[in-house]
C-alpha cells in the first residue's frame, strides 16, 4: 500500500512497510544510544538524557565549570564565585542570558486577558518553608552553567553572581531573584493571568513594606493560587490578598537571608520597569508596614 501526501509542489510517498519498519526500529535505536551513553556515564539518567540529546545534535554541549576555570580575581571561598562583580568570562548581566530565559513572552503574558483566573476570597494563604541546613550558603554559578530547580517556587538555591536592582520587572528569572532573596529581599510573583486588582493590591503592599523587593510575573504559579511572596527559605501562595497576612509574612521574613543586612544595590537591570525607592540610609533594614 502506498500513501501519497501532497506537500507544496511535490508529492511525498510512503510505503506502509517503510512506516512499520521505522516504527519498530526508531525506539530500538534510541534504546541502543541510551545503553551506549549509560556505559560511559554513571552520573544518573539526567546526565544520560543530556548526553543523548547532544549525540543527536538536539542541544549544544554544555561546558562543565570547575574552580580551576574561574579567574583568580573571581574566586570566593564561600560562594565559589564572588558576588556583584561584572565579568565577561563569568556573568556580566548582558551576555548569554538566554541560558536562563530565552526572551519568550509566555513567562509574562496572559493570552486570555478577558478571562483572568478567579479569585477565591475564602481560600487561606498557604505558607510553606524549606528545611535549610545551618550555615548553608548558596553557590554562585557563571553563565555557562544551566540552573534548574526542583520547586516551581524556589527559596534558597544556587544562582547567578549578579542580582537584580530592586524594583519591578517585565520579567526576571529565578536564577537572578534567588540572589536577591539571599540578601534579604522579598520577591513578589504573580501569574500573568492573575486578577489585575489583586496583583495591584499586592504590589502596593510590597512597595510600602520594604525597599528590598523584586516584582515579576511568573507563569509557573497555579490557577488556584496565582500570586505569591518569596523570602529566604519560605513562600506564601495566595488566591486573594489578605493585607494582614501579607504584612505578617514580610515583617517575619524580610531581611532574613544569610546576607540579609547587606545594603548593596544589584547590578542586573534587564527588563527593569520601576526601581524601588532606595532609602537615604540603605543600612536601615526596617520593615515599614
SULUR-V934609 format. One record per pair of residues at least 4 apart in sequence whose ideal C-beta (glycine too) atoms are under 7 Angstrom apart, sorted by the first residue. I is the first residue (numbers start at 1). J is the second residue. D is the distance in whole Angstrom. If there is no record, write none. Layout:
# SULUR-V934609
i: (I I)
j: (J J)
d: (D D)
This chain:
# SULUR-V934609
i: (1 2 2 3 3 4 4 5 6 7 14 14 16 17 18 19 20 21 22 24 25 26 27 28 29 30 31 32 33 33 33 34 34 34 35 36 37 37 37 37 38 41 41 41 43 45 46 47 48 49 50 51 52 53 53 54 54 62 62 63 65 65 65 65 67 67 70 70 70 70 71 74 74 74 74 74 76 76 76 78 79 79 79 79 80 80 81 81 81 81 82 83 83 84 84 84 84 85 86 86 86 86 87 87 88 88 90 90 90 91 91 91 91 91 93 93 93 93 95 96 97 97 98 98 99 99 100 100 101 101 101 105 106 107 107 107 108 108 108 108 109 110 110 112 116 116 116 116 117 117 117 117 117 117 119 119 119 119 120 120 120 121 123 125 125 125 125 125 126 126 126 127 127 127 128 129 129 130 130 130 132 132 132 137 138 138 138 138 138 139 140 140 140 141 141 141 141 147 147 149 149 149 152 153 153 153 153 154 154 155 155 155 155 155 155 156 156 157 159 159 159 159 160 160 160 162 162 163 163 163 163 163 163 164 164 164 164 164 164 164 164 165 165 165 165 165 165 166 166 166 166 166 166 166 166 166 167 167 167 167 168 168 168 169 169 169 169 169 169 170 170 171 171 171 172 172 172 172 172 174 176 177 177 177 177 178 179 180 180 180 180 181 181 181 181 181 181 182 182 182 182 183 183 183 183 184 184 184 184 184 184 184 184 185 185 185 186 186 186 186 186 186 186 186 186 187 187 188 188 188 188 188 188 189 189 189 189 189 190 190 190 190 190 190 191 191 191 191 191 192 192 193 194 194 194 194 195 196 197 198 198 198 198 199 199 200 201 201 202 202 202 202 203 203 204 205 205 205 205 206 206 207 207 208 208 209 209 209 209 209 210 210 210 210 211 211 211 211 212 212 213 221 221 221 222 224 225 225 225 227 228 228 228 228 229 229 229 229 230 231 231 231 232 232 232 232 234 236 241 242 243 244 245 246 247 247 248 249 250 250 250 251 254 255 255 255 256 261 263 263 265 278 279)
j: (16 13 15 13 14 11 13 12 11 12 18 19 20 21 22 23 24 25 26 28 29 30 31 32 33 34 35 36 37 52 55 38 48 52 39 40 41 48 51 52 48 47 48 51 47 49 50 51 52 53 54 55 56 58 59 59 61 144 146 144 69 142 144 145 75 80 74 75 81 90 89 81 82 85 87 90 80 81 82 137 83 137 139 140 139 140 90 140 142 161 161 140 161 161 162 264 267 161 92 93 162 267 91 92 92 95 142 143 161 142 143 160 161 162 162 267 268 270 143 143 101 270 102 103 143 146 173 175 107 171 173 109 219 171 217 219 170 171 192 217 192 192 193 193 193 194 195 196 191 193 194 195 223 226 195 198 239 240 224 239 240 240 239 236 237 238 242 245 225 236 237 234 236 249 235 233 234 155 156 233 136 156 233 258 156 157 158 159 182 158 159 160 161 145 147 158 160 158 175 154 157 174 220 189 228 230 235 174 178 181 230 232 233 234 235 232 233 178 175 176 178 179 175 176 179 267 268 176 179 180 183 266 268 169 172 176 177 180 214 266 268 265 266 268 269 272 275 185 211 212 213 214 265 266 275 276 272 274 275 276 215 273 274 214 215 216 271 272 273 271 273 216 217 271 176 177 214 216 271 178 268 181 187 214 216 182 183 185 187 214 266 185 187 230 231 232 257 232 257 258 259 257 259 260 262 212 254 255 256 257 260 261 285 212 213 214 206 210 212 213 229 231 250 253 254 214 230 202 203 206 213 215 229 216 218 221 228 230 194 199 217 218 226 227 217 218 219 221 226 217 219 226 198 199 226 227 199 200 201 202 227 240 241 203 227 204 205 241 206 227 241 246 207 215 208 209 243 246 289 213 215 213 276 288 289 247 250 287 288 289 250 254 287 288 276 277 278 279 254 255 276 225 226 228 226 239 237 238 239 238 235 236 237 238 235 236 246 249 235 253 254 256 253 256 257 260 253 249 246 246 247 248 249 250 251 289 252 253 254 287 289 287 287 260 261 285 260 285 282 283 278 282 284)
d: (4 6 6 7 4 5 5 5 6 5 6 6 6 6 6 6 7 6 6 7 6 7 6 6 7 6 6 6 6 6 6 6 6 6 7 7 6 5 5 5 6 6 6 6 4 6 6 6 6 6 7 6 6 4 5 6 5 7 6 5 5 6 6 5 7 7 5 5 6 7 6 5 5 6 6 6 6 6 4 5 6 6 6 4 5 6 6 4 6 5 7 6 5 7 7 6 6 7 5 6 6 6 6 6 5 7 4 7 6 6 5 5 5 5 5 6 4 7 7 4 7 6 5 7 6 6 4 4 7 7 4 4 6 5 7 5 6 4 6 4 5 4 4 6 5 7 5 7 7 5 6 6 5 5 5 6 6 5 7 4 7 5 4 5 7 5 6 5 6 7 5 6 5 7 6 5 4 5 6 5 5 6 5 6 6 6 5 6 6 4 7 7 4 4 6 6 6 6 5 4 6 6 4 7 6 6 5 6 6 7 6 7 5 6 6 6 5 6 5 7 4 4 5 6 6 5 5 6 4 5 7 4 6 7 5 5 6 6 5 5 5 6 4 7 5 6 6 6 6 6 6 6 7 6 7 4 6 5 4 5 4 5 4 7 7 5 4 6 6 4 6 6 6 5 5 6 6 5 6 5 6 7 5 5 7 7 7 4 6 5 7 6 6 6 6 5 6 7 4 6 6 6 5 6 5 6 6 4 6 5 3 7 7 4 6 6 6 6 7 5 6 5 5 7 5 5 4 6 7 5 7 5 6 6 4 6 5 7 5 5 6 7 6 5 7 7 6 4 4 5 6 7 6 5 4 5 7 6 6 6 6 6 5 6 6 7 7 5 6 6 5 7 6 6 6 6 6 5 7 5 6 7 7 7 6 7 5 6 6 4 6 5 6 7 5 6 6 5 7 7 6 7 5 6 7 6 4 6 5 5 6 6 5 7 7 5 7 6 5 3 6 6 7 5 4 7 6 5 6 6 6 6 6 6 6 5 6 6 5 6 6 5 5 4 6 4 5 6 4 5 7 7 6)
